[in-house]
């Protein structure tokens, strides 16, 4: 299940990034950053399942930072 979510979030992030680069329209950047944060959360959970706690906490910290930036960008 986590692998499917990882693939879906990756496709969304790459699609929004490509759209922004091609059209020079960066209004959807906050969504790209939001989904990138969710991708980091999924990666953190997967690292915890692999017993790699340091990388898991690192990904969770990056998730929190990215979500904060996404919310600040949206507001």
CHARMM internal coordinates of N, CA and C (Angstrom, degrees):
IC EDIT
DIST 1 N 1 CA 1.4446
DIST 1 CA 1 C 1.5256
ANGL 1 N 1 CA 1 C 111.21
DIST 1 C 2 N 1.3356
ANGL 1 CA 1 C 2 N 116.07
DIHE 1 N 1 CA 1 C 2 N -42.35
DIST 2 N 2 CA 1.4642
ANGL 1 C 2 N 2 CA 119.11
DIHE 1 CA 1 C 2 N 2 CA -179.87
DIST 2 CA 2 C 1.5231
ANGL 2 N 2 CA 2 C 111.57
DIHE 1 C 2 N 2 CA 2 C -67.02
DIST 2 C 3 N 1.3185
ANGL 2 CA 2 C 3 N 116.40
DIHE 2 N 2 CA 2 C 3 N -34.17
DIST 3 N 3 CA 1.4623
ANGL 2 C 3 N 3 CA 119.37
DIHE 2 CA 2 C 3 N 3 CA 178.79
DIST 3 CA 3 C 1.5228
ANGL 3 N 3 CA 3 C 110.68
DIHE 2 C 3 N 3 CA 3 C -66.16
DIST 3 C 4 N 1.3186
ANGL 3 CA 3 C 4 N 116.83
DIHE 3 N 3 CA 3 C 4 N -38.85
DIST 4 N 4 CA 1.4682
ANGL 3 C 4 N 4 CA 120.44
DIHE 3 CA 3 C 4 N 4 CA 178.26
DIST 4 CA 4 C 1.5258
ANGL 4 N 4 CA 4 C 110.11
DIHE 3 C 4 N 4 CA 4 C -64.44
DIST 4 C 5 N 1.3408
ANGL 4 CA 4 C 5 N 116.97
DIHE 4 N 4 CA 4 C 5 N -44.43
DIST 5 N 5 CA 1.4648
ANGL 4 C 5 N 5 CA 120.23
DIHE 4 CA 4 C 5 N 5 CA 177.43
DIST 5 CA 5 C 1.5275
ANGL 5 N 5 CA 5 C 111.39
DIHE 4 C 5 N 5 CA 5 C -62.93
DIST 5 C 6 N 1.3238
ANGL 5 CA 5 C 6 N 116.26
DIHE 5 N 5 CA 5 C 6 N -38.86
DIST 6 N 6 CA 1.4663
ANGL 5 C 6 N 6 CA 120.45
DIHE 5 CA 5 C 6 N 6 CA 178.43
DIST 6 CA 6 C 1.5268
ANGL 6 N 6 CA 6 C 110.45
DIHE 5 C 6 N 6 CA 6 C -61.40
DIST 6 C 7 N 1.3070
ANGL 6 CA 6 C 7 N 117.09
DIHE 6 N 6 CA 6 C 7 N -43.80
DIST 7 N 7 CA 1.4658
ANGL 6 C 7 N 7 CA 120.86
DIHE 6 CA 6 C 7 N 7 CA 179.61
DIST 7 CA 7 C 1.5241
ANGL 7 N 7 CA 7 C 110.70
DIHE 6 C 7 N 7 CA 7 C -66.56
DIST 7 C 8 N 1.3302
ANGL 7 CA 7 C 8 N 117.14
DIHE 7 N 7 CA 7 C 8 N -43.03
DIST 8 N 8 CA 1.4730
ANGL 7 C 8 N 8 CA 120.62
DIHE 7 CA 7 C 8 N 8 CA -179.64
DIST 8 CA 8 C 1.5210
ANGL 8 N 8 CA 8 C 110.73
DIHE 7 C 8 N 8 CA 8 C -62.79
DIST 8 C 9 N 1.3414
ANGL 8 CA 8 C 9 N 117.27
DIHE 8 N 8 CA 8 C 9 N -47.95
DIST 9 N 9 CA 1.4637
ANGL 8 C 9 N 9 CA 119.97
DIHE 8 CA 8 C 9 N 9 CA -179.59
DIST 9 CA 9 C 1.5271
ANGL 9 N 9 CA 9 C 111.03
DIHE 8 C 9 N 9 CA 9 C -65.12
DIST 9 C 10 N 1.3246
ANGL 9 CA 9 C 10 N 117.47
DIHE 9 N 9 CA 9 C 10 N -35.72
DIST 10 N 10 CA 1.4671
ANGL 9 C 10 N 10 CA 120.18
DIHE 9 CA 9 C 10 N 10 CA 177.71
DIST 10 CA 10 C 1.5231
ANGL 10 N 10 CA 10 C 111.01
DIHE 9 C 10 N 10 CA 10 C -64.13
DIST 10 C 11 N 1.3199
ANGL 10 CA 10 C 11 N 116.53
DIHE 10 N 10 CA 10 C 11 N -43.45
DIST 11 N 11 CA 1.4675
ANGL 10 C 11 N 11 CA 120.34
DIHE 10 CA 10 C 11 N 11 CA 179.03
DIST 11 CA 11 C 1.5249
ANGL 11 N 11 CA 11 C 110.48
DIHE 10 C 11 N 11 CA 11 C -63.65
DIST 11 C 12 N 1.3281
ANGL 11 CA 11 C 12 N 117.15
DIHE 11 N 11 CA 11 C 12 N -41.35
DIST 12 N 12 CA 1.4676
ANGL 11 C 12 N 12 CA 120.29
DIHE 11 CA 11 C 12 N 12 CA 178.99
DIST 12 CA 12 C 1.5198
ANGL 12 N 12 CA 12 C 110.60
DIHE 11 C 12 N 12 CA 12 C -62.92
DIST 12 C 13 N 1.3306
ANGL 12 CA 12 C 13 N 117.22
DIHE 12 N 12 CA 12 C 13 N -45.51
DIST 13 N 13 CA 1.4707
ANGL 12 C 13 N 13 CA 120.94
DIHE 12 CA 12 C 13 N 13 CA -179.07
DIST 13 CA 13 C 1.5200
ANGL 13 N 13 CA 13 C 110.92
DIHE 12 C 13 N 13 CA 13 C -63.17
DIST 13 C 14 N 1.3201
ANGL 13 CA 13 C 14 N 117.37
DIHE 13 N 13 CA 13 C 14 N -45.53
DIST 14 N 14 CA 1.4682
ANGL 13 C 14 N 14 CA 120.28
DIHE 13 CA 13 C 14 N 14 CA -179.88
DIST 14 CA 14 C 1.5257
ANGL 14 N 14 CA 14 C 110.50
DIHE 13 C 14 N 14 CA 14 C -65.73
DIST 14 C 15 N 1.3265
ANGL 14 CA 14 C 15 N 117.27
DIHE 14 N 14 CA 14 C 15 N -39.62
DIST 15 N 15 CA 1.4684
ANGL 14 C 15 N 15 CA 120.32
DIHE 14 CA 14 C 15 N 15 CA 179.46
DIST 15 CA 15 C 1.5229
ANGL 15 N 15 CA 15 C 111.62
DIHE 14 C 15 N 15 CA 15 C -63.90
DIST 15 C 16 N 1.3265
ANGL 15 CA 15 C 16 N 117.26
DIHE 15 N 15 CA 15 C 16 N -47.14
DIST 16 N 16 CA 1.4618
ANGL 15 C 16 N 16 CA 120.15
DIHE 15 CA 15 C 16 N 16 CA 179.65
DIST 16 CA 16 C 1.5270
ANGL 16 N 16 CA 16 C 111.65
DIHE 15 C 16 N 16 CA 16 C -66.12
DIST 16 C 17 N 1.3196
ANGL 16 CA 16 C 17 N 116.87
DIHE 16 N 16 CA 16 C 17 N -36.26
DIST 17 N 17 CA 1.4653
ANGL 16 C 17 N 17 CA 120.29
DIHE 16 CA 16 C 17 N 17 CA 177.40
DIST 17 CA 17 C 1.5204
ANGL 17 N 17 CA 17 C 111.07
DIHE 16 C 17 N 17 CA 17 C -65.48
DIST 17 C 18 N 1.3129
ANGL 17 CA 17 C 18 N 116.22
DIHE 17 N 17 CA 17 C 18 N -45.21
DIST 18 N 18 CA 1.4601
ANGL 17 C 18 N 18 CA 120.69
DIHE 17 CA 17 C 18 N 18 CA 179.61
DIST 18 CA 18 C 1.5217
ANGL 18 N 18 CA 18 C 110.87
DIHE 17 C 18 N 18 CA 18 C -64.00
DIST 18 C 19 N 1.3191
ANGL 18 CA 18 C 19 N 117.13
DIHE 18 N 18 CA 18 C 19 N -41.78
DIST 19 N 19 CA 1.4634
ANGL 18 C 19 N 19 CA 121.16
DIHE 18 CA 18 C 19 N 19 CA 177.71
DIST 19 CA 19 C 1.5269
ANGL 19 N 19 CA 19 C 110.69
DIHE 18 C 19 N 19 CA 19 C -59.70
DIST 19 C 20 N 1.3162
ANGL 19 CA 19 C 20 N 116.72
DIHE 19 N 19 CA 19 C 20 N -45.07
DIST 20 N 20 CA 1.4554
ANGL 19 C 20 N 20 CA 120.48
DIHE 19 CA 19 C 20 N 20 CA -179.75
DIST 20 CA 20 C 1.5118
ANGL 20 N 20 CA 20 C 112.83
DIHE 19 C 20 N 20 CA 20 C -64.66
DIST 20 C 21 N 1.3160
ANGL 20 CA 20 C 21 N 117.10
DIHE 20 N 20 CA 20 C 21 N -39.07
DIST 21 N 21 CA 1.4647
ANGL 20 C 21 N 21 CA 120.59
DIHE 20 CA 20 C 21 N 21 CA -179.43
DIST 21 CA 21 C 1.5226
ANGL 21 N 21 CA 21 C 111.05
DIHE 20 C 21 N 21 CA 21 C -70.65
DIST 21 C 22 N 1.3200
ANGL 21 CA 21 C 22 N 117.29
DIHE 21 N 21 CA 21 C 22 N -42.79
DIST 22 N 22 CA 1.4651
ANGL 21 C 22 N 22 CA 120.53
DIHE 21 CA 21 C 22 N 22 CA -176.59
DIST 22 CA 22 C 1.5225
ANGL 22 N 22 CA 22 C 111.30
DIHE 21 C 22 N 22 CA 22 C -69.64
DIST 22 C 23 N 1.3342
ANGL 22 CA 22 C 23 N 117.90
DIHE 22 N 22 CA 22 C 23 N -43.09
DIST 23 N 23 CA 1.4640
ANGL 22 C 23 N 23 CA 120.60
DIHE 22 CA 22 C 23 N 23 CA -173.54
DIST 23 CA 23 C 1.5251
ANGL 23 N 23 CA 23 C 113.83
DIHE 22 C 23 N 23 CA 23 C -95.94
DIST 23 C 24 N 1.3139
ANGL 23 CA 23 C 24 N 118.85
DIHE 23 N 23 CA 23 C 24 N -5.87
DIST 24 N 24 CA 1.4705
ANGL 23 C 24 N 24 CA 123.16
DIHE 23 CA 23 C 24 N 24 CA -174.26
DIST 24 CA 24 C 1.5223
ANGL 24 N 24 CA 24 C 111.61
DIHE 23 C 24 N 24 CA 24 C 55.39
DIST 24 C 25 N 1.3182
ANGL 24 CA 24 C 25 N 116.80
DIHE 24 N 24 CA 24 C 25 N 30.15
DIST 25 N 25 CA 1.4616
ANGL 24 C 25 N 25 CA 122.82
DIHE 24 CA 24 C 25 N 25 CA 178.07
DIST 25 CA 25 C 1.5279
ANGL 25 N 25 CA 25 C 107.42
DIHE 24 C 25 N 25 CA 25 C -111.64
DIST 25 C 26 N 1.3205
ANGL 25 CA 25 C 26 N 116.34
DIHE 25 N 25 CA 25 C 26 N 107.39
DIST 26 N 26 CA 1.4586
ANGL 25 C 26 N 26 CA 120.56
DIHE 25 CA 25 C 26 N 26 CA -173.75
DIST 26 CA 26 C 1.5258
ANGL 26 N 26 CA 26 C 112.46
DIHE 25 C 26 N 26 CA 26 C -105.16
DIST 26 C 27 N 1.3132
ANGL 26 CA 26 C 27 N 117.63
DIHE 26 N 26 CA 26 C 27 N 25.46
DIST 27 N 27 CA 1.4602
ANGL 26 C 27 N 27 CA 120.90
DIHE 26 CA 26 C 27 N 27 CA 179.60
DIST 27 CA 27 C 1.5267
ANGL 27 N 27 CA 27 C 112.00
DIHE 26 C 27 N 27 CA 27 C -71.48
DIST 27 C 28 N 1.2980
ANGL 27 CA 27 C 28 N 117.64
DIHE 27 N 27 CA 27 C 28 N -21.61
DIST 28 N 28 CA 1.4644
ANGL 27 C 28 N 28 CA 121.10
DIHE 27 CA 27 C 28 N 28 CA -178.61
DIST 28 CA 28 C 1.5251
ANGL 28 N 28 CA 28 C 112.56
DIHE 27 C 28 N 28 CA 28 C -98.24
DIST 28 C 29 N 1.3274
ANGL 28 CA 28 C 29 N 117.03
DIHE 28 N 28 CA 28 C 29 N 13.40
DIST 29 N 29 CA 1.4606
ANGL 28 C 29 N 29 CA 120.12
DIHE 28 CA 28 C 29 N 29 CA -179.39
DIST 29 CA 29 C 1.5238
ANGL 29 N 29 CA 29 C 112.26
DIHE 28 C 29 N 29 CA 29 C -61.08
DIST 29 C 30 N 1.3272
ANGL 29 CA 29 C 30 N 117.39
DIHE 29 N 29 CA 29 C 30 N -36.59
DIST 30 N 30 CA 1.4628
ANGL 29 C 30 N 30 CA 119.16
DIHE 29 CA 29 C 30 N 30 CA -179.37
DIST 30 CA 30 C 1.5236
ANGL 30 N 30 CA 30 C 110.93
DIHE 29 C 30 N 30 CA 30 C -63.23
DIST 30 C 31 N 1.3366
ANGL 30 CA 30 C 31 N 117.36
DIHE 30 N 30 CA 30 C 31 N -34.17
DIST 31 N 31 CA 1.4689
ANGL 30 C 31 N 31 CA 119.76
DIHE 30 CA 30 C 31 N 31 CA 176.56
DIST 31 CA 31 C 1.5212
ANGL 31 N 31 CA 31 C 111.32
DIHE 30 C 31 N 31 CA 31 C -69.11
DIST 31 C 32 N 1.3300
ANGL 31 CA 31 C 32 N 116.21
DIHE 31 N 31 CA 31 C 32 N -40.76
DIST 32 N 32 CA 1.4539
ANGL 31 C 32 N 32 CA 119.86
DIHE 31 CA 31 C 32 N 32 CA 177.77
DIST 32 CA 32 C 1.5267
ANGL 32 N 32 CA 32 C 110.08
DIHE 31 C 32 N 32 CA 32 C -61.16
DIST 32 C 33 N 1.3281
ANGL 32 CA 32 C 33 N 116.81
DIHE 32 N 32 CA 32 C 33 N -44.07
DIST 33 N 33 CA 1.4589
ANGL 32 C 33 N 33 CA 120.78
DIHE 32 CA 32 C 33 N 33 CA 179.91
DIST 33 CA 33 C 1.5291
ANGL 33 N 33 CA 33 C 110.12
DIHE 32 C 33 N 33 CA 33 C -65.72
DIST 33 C 34 N 1.3322
ANGL 33 CA 33 C 34 N 117.29
DIHE 33 N 33 CA 33 C 34 N -39.13
DIST 34 N 34 CA 1.4639
ANGL 33 C 34 N 34 CA 121.56
DIHE 33 CA 33 C 34 N 34 CA 178.47
DIST 34 CA 34 C 1.5269
ANGL 34 N 34 CA 34 C 111.14
DIHE 33 C 34 N 34 CA 34 C -60.69
DIST 34 C 35 N 1.3329
ANGL 34 CA 34 C 35 N 116.97
DIHE 34 N 34 CA 34 C 35 N -48.52
DIST 35 N 35 CA 1.4601
ANGL 34 C 35 N 35 CA 120.01
DIHE 34 CA 34 C 35 N 35 CA -179.45
DIST 35 CA 35 C 1.5255
ANGL 35 N 35 CA 35 C 111.72
DIHE 34 C 35 N 35 CA 35 C -69.98
DIST 35 C 36 N 1.3193
ANGL 35 CA 35 C 36 N 117.55
DIHE 35 N 35 CA 35 C 36 N -29.42
DIST 36 N 36 CA 1.4595
ANGL 35 C 36 N 36 CA 120.31
DIHE 35 CA 35 C 36 N 36 CA 174.13
DIST 36 CA 36 C 1.5286
ANGL 36 N 36 CA 36 C 109.89
DIHE 35 C 36 N 36 CA 36 C -64.74
DIST 36 C 37 N 1.3281
ANGL 36 CA 36 C 37 N 116.42
DIHE 36 N 36 CA 36 C 37 N -38.70
DIST 37 N 37 CA 1.4572
ANGL 36 C 37 N 37 CA 120.13
DIHE 36 CA 36 C 37 N 37 CA 175.79
DIST 37 CA 37 C 1.5175
ANGL 37 N 37 CA 37 C 112.06
DIHE 36 C 37 N 37 CA 37 C -63.59
DIST 37 C 38 N 1.3232
ANGL 37 CA 37 C 38 N 116.39
DIHE 37 N 37 CA 37 C 38 N -42.87
DIST 38 N 38 CA 1.4673
ANGL 37 C 38 N 38 CA 119.47
DIHE 37 CA 37 C 38 N 38 CA 177.37
DIST 38 CA 38 C 1.5270
ANGL 38 N 38 CA 38 C 111.17
DIHE 37 C 38 N 38 CA 38 C -62.95
DIST 38 C 39 N 1.3253
ANGL 38 CA 38 C 39 N 116.17
DIHE 38 N 38 CA 38 C 39 N -36.01
DIST 39 N 39 CA 1.4642
ANGL 38 C 39 N 39 CA 120.07
DIHE 38 CA 38 C 39 N 39 CA 176.15
DIST 39 CA 39 C 1.5247
ANGL 39 N 39 CA 39 C 110.42
DIHE 38 C 39 N 39 CA 39 C -63.07
DIST 39 C 40 N 1.3267
ANGL 39 CA 39 C 40 N 117.39
DIHE 39 N 39 CA 39 C 40 N -41.00
DIST 40 N 40 CA 1.4652
ANGL 39 C 40 N 40 CA 120.90
DIHE 39 CA 39 C 40 N 40 CA 177.92
DIST 40 CA 40 C 1.5322
ANGL 40 N 40 CA 40 C 110.82
DIHE 39 C 40 N 40 CA 40 C -64.52
DIST 40 C 41 N 1.3337
ANGL 40 CA 40 C 41 N 117.00
DIHE 40 N 40 CA 40 C 41 N -36.49
DIST 41 N 41 CA 1.4639
ANGL 40 C 41 N 41 CA 120.43
DIHE 40 CA 40 C 41 N 41 CA 176.83
DIST 41 CA 41 C 1.5260
ANGL 41 N 41 CA 41 C 110.69
DIHE 40 C 41 N 41 CA 41 C -63.22
DIST 41 C 42 N 1.3128
ANGL 41 CA 41 C 42 N 116.74
DIHE 41 N 41 CA 41 C 42 N -44.96
DIST 42 N 42 CA 1.4701
ANGL 41 C 42 N 42 CA 120.80
DIHE 41 CA 41 C 42 N 42 CA 178.62
DIST 42 CA 42 C 1.5251
ANGL 42 N 42 CA 42 C 110.32
DIHE 41 C 42 N 42 CA 42 C -61.47
DIST 42 C 43 N 1.3377
ANGL 42 CA 42 C 43 N 116.73
DIHE 42 N 42 CA 42 C 43 N -43.29
DIST 43 N 43 CA 1.4657
ANGL 42 C 43 N 43 CA 119.76
DIHE 42 CA 42 C 43 N 43 CA 178.70
DIST 43 CA 43 C 1.5274
ANGL 43 N 43 CA 43 C 111.05
DIHE 42 C 43 N 43 CA 43 C -63.72
DIST 43 C 44 N 1.3353
ANGL 43 CA 43 C 44 N 116.96
DIHE 43 N 43 CA 43 C 44 N -37.84
DIST 44 N 44 CA 1.4594
ANGL 43 C 44 N 44 CA 120.22
DIHE 43 CA 43 C 44 N 44 CA 177.60
DIST 44 CA 44 C 1.5198
ANGL 44 N 44 CA 44 C 112.15
DIHE 43 C 44 N 44 CA 44 C -64.18
DIST 44 C 45 N 1.3199
ANGL 44 CA 44 C 45 N 116.57
DIHE 44 N 44 CA 44 C 45 N -42.75
DIST 45 N 45 CA 1.4688
ANGL 44 C 45 N 45 CA 120.44
DIHE 44 CA 44 C 45 N 45 CA 178.56
DIST 45 CA 45 C 1.5246
ANGL 45 N 45 CA 45 C 110.15
DIHE 44 C 45 N 45 CA 45 C -63.66
DIST 45 C 46 N 1.3264
ANGL 45 CA 45 C 46 N 116.93
DIHE 45 N 45 CA 45 C 46 N -41.07
DIST 46 N 46 CA 1.4687
ANGL 45 C 46 N 46 CA 119.91
DIHE 45 CA 45 C 46 N 46 CA 178.85
DIST 46 CA 46 C 1.5246
ANGL 46 N 46 CA 46 C 111.33
DIHE 45 C 46 N 46 CA 46 C -64.05
DIST 46 C 47 N 1.3352
ANGL 46 CA 46 C 47 N 116.85
DIHE 46 N 46 CA 46 C 47 N -37.13
DIST 47 N 47 CA 1.4669
ANGL 46 C 47 N 47 CA 119.55
DIHE 46 CA 46 C 47 N 47 CA 178.29
DIST 47 CA 47 C 1.5270
ANGL 47 N 47 CA 47 C 110.88
DIHE 46 C 47 N 47 CA 47 C -67.85
DIST 47 C 48 N 1.3323
ANGL 47 CA 47 C 48 N 118.04
DIHE 47 N 47 CA 47 C 48 N -37.51
DIST 48 N 48 CA 1.4637
ANGL 47 C 48 N 48 CA 120.30
DIHE 47 CA 47 C 48 N 48 CA 175.66
DIST 48 CA 48 C 1.5260
ANGL 48 N 48 CA 48 C 110.75
DIHE 47 C 48 N 48 CA 48 C -62.39
DIST 48 C 49 N 1.3151
ANGL 48 CA 48 C 49 N 116.90
DIHE 48 N 48 CA 48 C 49 N -38.14
DIST 49 N 49 CA 1.4646
ANGL 48 C 49 N 49 CA 120.11
DIHE 48 CA 48 C 49 N 49 CA 178.95
DIST 49 CA 49 C 1.5208
ANGL 49 N 49 CA 49 C 111.45
DIHE 48 C 49 N 49 CA 49 C -67.30
DIST 49 C 50 N 1.3272
ANGL 49 CA 49 C 50 N 117.14
DIHE 49 N 49 CA 49 C 50 N -28.29
DIST 50 N 50 CA 1.4678
ANGL 49 C 50 N 50 CA 121.54
DIHE 49 CA 49 C 50 N 50 CA 178.06
DIST 50 CA 50 C 1.5241
ANGL 50 N 50 CA 50 C 112.30
DIHE 49 C 50 N 50 CA 50 C -87.14
DIST 50 C 51 N 1.3356
ANGL 50 CA 50 C 51 N 116.56
DIHE 50 N 50 CA 50 C 51 N 7.17
DIST 51 N 51 CA 1.4638
ANGL 50 C 51 N 51 CA 122.73
DIHE 50 CA 50 C 51 N 51 CA -179.64
DIST 51 CA 51 C 1.5301
ANGL 51 N 51 CA 51 C 112.95
DIHE 50 C 51 N 51 CA 51 C 66.30
DIST 51 C 52 N 1.3080
ANGL 51 CA 51 C 52 N 118.10
DIHE 51 N 51 CA 51 C 52 N 25.54
DIST 52 N 52 CA 1.4623
ANGL 51 C 52 N 52 CA 123.66
DIHE 51 CA 51 C 52 N 52 CA 176.23
DIST 52 CA 52 C 1.5268
ANGL 52 N 52 CA 52 C 107.37
DIHE 51 C 52 N 52 CA 52 C -102.71
DIST 52 C 53 N 1.3177
ANGL 52 CA 52 C 53 N 116.22
DIHE 52 N 52 CA 52 C 53 N 77.48
DIST 53 N 53 CA 1.4624
ANGL 52 C 53 N 53 CA 120.75
DIHE 52 CA 52 C 53 N 53 CA -171.25
DIST 53 CA 53 C 1.5260
ANGL 53 N 53 CA 53 C 113.11
DIHE 52 C 53 N 53 CA 53 C -67.44
DIST 53 C 54 N 1.3152
ANGL 53 CA 53 C 54 N 118.47
DIHE 53 N 53 CA 53 C 54 N -34.49
DIST 54 N 54 CA 1.4685
ANGL 53 C 54 N 54 CA 120.38
DIHE 53 CA 53 C 54 N 54 CA -178.75
DIST 54 CA 54 C 1.5222
ANGL 54 N 54 CA 54 C 110.15
DIHE 53 C 54 N 54 CA 54 C -63.70
DIST 54 C 55 N 1.3170
ANGL 54 CA 54 C 55 N 117.09
DIHE 54 N 54 CA 54 C 55 N -48.46
DIST 55 N 55 CA 1.4613
ANGL 54 C 55 N 55 CA 120.38
DIHE 54 CA 54 C 55 N 55 CA 178.38
DIST 55 CA 55 C 1.5288
ANGL 55 N 55 CA 55 C 111.07
DIHE 54 C 55 N 55 CA 55 C -67.23
DIST 55 C 56 N 1.3113
ANGL 55 CA 55 C 56 N 116.67
DIHE 55 N 55 CA 55 C 56 N -34.36
DIST 56 N 56 CA 1.4565
ANGL 55 C 56 N 56 CA 120.03
DIHE 55 CA 55 C 56 N 56 CA 177.04
DIST 56 CA 56 C 1.5200
ANGL 56 N 56 CA 56 C 111.47
DIHE 55 C 56 N 56 CA 56 C -61.32
DIST 56 C 57 N 1.3373
ANGL 56 CA 56 C 57 N 116.47
DIHE 56 N 56 CA 56 C 57 N -47.92
DIST 57 N 57 CA 1.4697
ANGL 56 C 57 N 57 CA 119.79
DIHE 56 CA 56 C 57 N 57 CA 178.04
DIST 57 CA 57 C 1.5197
ANGL 57 N 57 CA 57 C 111.54
DIHE 56 C 57 N 57 CA 57 C -65.36
DIST 57 C 58 N 1.3269
ANGL 57 CA 57 C 58 N 116.87
DIHE 57 N 57 CA 57 C 58 N -35.29
DIST 58 N 58 CA 1.4645
ANGL 57 C 58 N 58 CA 120.18
DIHE 57 CA 57 C 58 N 58 CA 177.75
DIST 58 CA 58 C 1.5285
ANGL 58 N 58 CA 58 C 110.36
DIHE 57 C 58 N 58 CA 58 C -62.49
DIST 58 C 59 N 1.3142
ANGL 58 CA 58 C 59 N 117.37
DIHE 58 N 58 CA 58 C 59 N -47.17
DIST 59 N 59 CA 1.4652
ANGL 58 C 59 N 59 CA 121.24
DIHE 58 CA 58 C 59 N 59 CA 179.04
DIST 59 CA 59 C 1.5303
ANGL 59 N 59 CA 59 C 111.57
DIHE 58 C 59 N 59 CA 59 C -64.44
DIST 59 C 60 N 1.3320
ANGL 59 CA 59 C 60 N 117.57
DIHE 59 N 59 CA 59 C 60 N -37.62
DIST 60 N 60 CA 1.4675
ANGL 59 C 60 N 60 CA 120.42
DIHE 59 CA 59 C 60 N 60 CA 177.95
DIST 60 CA 60 C 1.5303
ANGL 60 N 60 CA 60 C 109.89
DIHE 59 C 60 N 60 CA 60 C -65.62
DIST 60 C 61 N 1.3293
ANGL 60 CA 60 C 61 N 117.10
DIHE 60 N 60 CA 60 C 61 N -41.45
DIST 61 N 61 CA 1.4653
ANGL 60 C 61 N 61 CA 120.51
DIHE 60 CA 60 C 61 N 61 CA 176.91
DIST 61 CA 61 C 1.5174
ANGL 61 N 61 CA 61 C 112.26
DIHE 60 C 61 N 61 CA 61 C -62.76
DIST 61 C 62 N 1.3257
ANGL 61 CA 61 C 62 N 116.27
DIHE 61 N 61 CA 61 C 62 N -42.23
DIST 62 N 62 CA 1.4654
ANGL 61 C 62 N 62 CA 120.56
DIHE 61 CA 61 C 62 N 62 CA 177.22
DIST 62 CA 62 C 1.5228
ANGL 62 N 62 CA 62 C 110.01
DIHE 61 C 62 N 62 CA 62 C -64.45
DIST 62 C 63 N 1.3338
ANGL 62 CA 62 C 63 N 116.99
DIHE 62 N 62 CA 62 C 63 N -39.74
DIST 63 N 63 CA 1.4661
ANGL 62 C 63 N 63 CA 121.06
DIHE 62 CA 62 C 63 N 63 CA 176.45
DIST 63 CA 63 C 1.5271
ANGL 63 N 63 CA 63 C 111.17
DIHE 62 C 63 N 63 CA 63 C -57.42
DIST 63 C 64 N 1.3294
ANGL 63 CA 63 C 64 N 117.08
DIHE 63 N 63 CA 63 C 64 N -47.66
DIST 64 N 64 CA 1.4645
ANGL 63 C 64 N 64 CA 120.49
DIHE 63 CA 63 C 64 N 64 CA -179.03
DIST 64 CA 64 C 1.5236
ANGL 64 N 64 CA 64 C 111.35
DIHE 63 C 64 N 64 CA 64 C -63.10
DIST 64 C 65 N 1.3194
ANGL 64 CA 64 C 65 N 117.13
DIHE 64 N 64 CA 64 C 65 N -42.34
DIST 65 N 65 CA 1.4610
ANGL 64 C 65 N 65 CA 121.04
DIHE 64 CA 64 C 65 N 65 CA 179.07
DIST 65 CA 65 C 1.5270
ANGL 65 N 65 CA 65 C 111.07
DIHE 64 C 65 N 65 CA 65 C -64.02
DIST 65 C 66 N 1.3155
ANGL 65 CA 65 C 66 N 116.81
DIHE 65 N 65 CA 65 C 66 N -45.24
DIST 66 N 66 CA 1.4638
ANGL 65 C 66 N 66 CA 120.75
DIHE 65 CA 65 C 66 N 66 CA -178.65
DIST 66 CA 66 C 1.5263
ANGL 66 N 66 CA 66 C 110.84
DIHE 65 C 66 N 66 CA 66 C -65.48
DIST 66 C 67 N 1.3209
ANGL 66 CA 66 C 67 N 117.74
DIHE 66 N 66 CA 66 C 67 N -40.41
DIST 67 N 67 CA 1.4652
ANGL 66 C 67 N 67 CA 119.69
DIHE 66 CA 66 C 67 N 67 CA 179.01
DIST 67 CA 67 C 1.5246
ANGL 67 N 67 CA 67 C 110.90
DIHE 66 C 67 N 67 CA 67 C -65.79
DIST 67 C 68 N 1.3267
ANGL 67 CA 67 C 68 N 117.34
DIHE 67 N 67 CA 67 C 68 N -37.65
DIST 68 N 68 CA 1.4633
ANGL 67 C 68 N 68 CA 120.68
DIHE 67 CA 67 C 68 N 68 CA 176.30
DIST 68 CA 68 C 1.5299
ANGL 68 N 68 CA 68 C 110.36
DIHE 67 C 68 N 68 CA 68 C -61.77
DIST 68 C 69 N 1.3252
ANGL 68 CA 68 C 69 N 116.51
DIHE 68 N 68 CA 68 C 69 N -45.24
DIST 69 N 69 CA 1.4670
ANGL 68 C 69 N 69 CA 120.87
DIHE 68 CA 68 C 69 N 69 CA 178.98
DIST 69 CA 69 C 1.5237
ANGL 69 N 69 CA 69 C 110.51
DIHE 68 C 69 N 69 CA 69 C -63.70
DIST 69 C 70 N 1.3194
ANGL 69 CA 69 C 70 N 117.59
DIHE 69 N 69 CA 69 C 70 N -40.49
DIST 70 N 70 CA 1.4617
ANGL 69 C 70 N 70 CA 121.12
DIHE 69 CA 69 C 70 N 70 CA 179.72
DIST 70 CA 70 C 1.5265
ANGL 70 N 70 CA 70 C 111.12
DIHE 69 C 70 N 70 CA 70 C -62.71
DIST 70 C 71 N 1.3104
ANGL 70 CA 70 C 71 N 116.50
DIHE 70 N 70 CA 70 C 71 N -43.23
DIST 71 N 71 CA 1.4700
ANGL 70 C 71 N 71 CA 119.78
DIHE 70 CA 70 C 71 N 71 CA 179.53
DIST 71 CA 71 C 1.5213
ANGL 71 N 71 CA 71 C 110.55
DIHE 70 C 71 N 71 CA 71 C -66.67
DIST 71 C 72 N 1.3285
ANGL 71 CA 71 C 72 N 117.48
DIHE 71 N 71 CA 71 C 72 N -41.65
DIST 72 N 72 CA 1.4619
ANGL 71 C 72 N 72 CA 120.46
DIHE 71 CA 71 C 72 N 72 CA 178.82
DIST 72 CA 72 C 1.5263
ANGL 72 N 72 CA 72 C 111.33
DIHE 71 C 72 N 72 CA 72 C -65.64
DIST 72 C 73 N 1.3160
ANGL 72 CA 72 C 73 N 117.60
DIHE 72 N 72 CA 72 C 73 N -35.40
DIST 73 N 73 CA 1.4630
ANGL 72 C 73 N 73 CA 121.27
DIHE 72 CA 72 C 73 N 73 CA 177.95
DIST 73 CA 73 C 1.5237
ANGL 73 N 73 CA 73 C 110.45
DIHE 72 C 73 N 73 CA 73 C -68.25
DIST 73 C 74 N 1.3283
ANGL 73 CA 73 C 74 N 116.55
DIHE 73 N 73 CA 73 C 74 N -38.57
DIST 74 N 74 CA 1.4620
ANGL 73 C 74 N 74 CA 120.57
DIHE 73 CA 73 C 74 N 74 CA -179.55
DIST 74 CA 74 C 1.5217
ANGL 74 N 74 CA 74 C 111.45
DIHE 73 C 74 N 74 CA 74 C -67.17
DIST 74 C 75 N 1.3214
ANGL 74 CA 74 C 75 N 116.49
DIHE 74 N 74 CA 74 C 75 N -39.43
DIST 75 N 75 CA 1.4645
ANGL 74 C 75 N 75 CA 120.19
DIHE 74 CA 74 C 75 N 75 CA -178.41
DIST 75 CA 75 C 1.5054
ANGL 75 N 75 CA 75 C 108.83
DIHE 74 C 75 N 75 CA 75 C -77.00
END
COOR INIT
IC SEED 1 N 1 CA 1 C
IC BUILD
